[in-house]
């Protein structure tokens, strides 16, 4: 009787099993790395947010102090700026220098009516409708989200002035005549205040329209766009300055400086370095 021969067991199953184990290990490693990276990003965002908050708070306090330094003086903010729109410079710990520049931020049409009265909302919507007609498909370039409903006579382009004139006059005057008078008034004023009353006289406006004109046209802006440029000299390799942008609504009047702030900074953002 011939002995039974055992057939060798197949060993090919070991290769798929090894591949599965390698795949599982790889997935676990990827998950661990992604989790670690996510934690690092979270910590980094929290640190950046903390740093951003304290830096911008310091800039805001410096801006407020600069505004307070002229309380009681009837000097417009723009007349306190240098030829390059520079407001002031300051030095902070660590040798870092910061320069603050201000620009008229009210030369466009308000597109967000949150917090406005019913009458202001109606005027604002009329301005937007007219702006679409004046500027066409490019109308959004002439809008802003923050600030008063009025536009700055000194910085607004003709499209914006016409939109505001349409809303202010409401078929009781000639918008083109008012805009021409306003442009002539700002050209004649130069660095001096714009005479809004004389412009209304030149446009021969009826009395019922003048209150709306004074609401929708600002001879001096109350909304400013600020640029804070922070630079650390003496570093190698040299680092580009860090830029921050803010929007501020300035308040007028002679309220007690210890009781009321003279500005309201409504937005900060970090810009790309130059």
HELIX and SHEET records of a PDB file:
HELIX    1   1 UNK A   13  UNK A   68  1                                  56    
HELIX    2   2 UNK A   77  UNK A   80  5                                   4    
HELIX    3   3 UNK A   93  UNK A   95  5                                   3    
HELIX    4   4 UNK A  118  UNK A  135  1                                  18    
HELIX    5   5 UNK A  136  UNK A  142  5                                   7    
HELIX    6   6 UNK A  158  UNK A  169  1                                  12    
HELIX    7   7 UNK A  175  UNK A  189  1                                  15    
HELIX    8   8 UNK A  196  UNK A  202  1                                   7    
HELIX    9   9 UNK A  207  UNK A  216  1                                  10    
SHEET    1   A 5 UNK A  86  UNK A  91  0                                        
SHEET    2   A 5 UNK A  96  UNK A 104 -1                                        
SHEET    3   A 5 UNK A 223  UNK A 232 -1                                        
SHEET    4   A 5 UNK A 242  UNK A 250 -1                                        
SHEET    5   A 5 UNK A 263  UNK A 271 -1                                        
SHEET    1   B 2 UNK A 109  UNK A 110  0                                        
SHEET    2   B 2 UNK A 143  UNK A 144  1                                        
SHEET    1   C 2 UNK A 151  UNK A 152  0                                        
SHEET    2   C 2 UNK A 217  UNK A 218  1                                        
END                                                                             
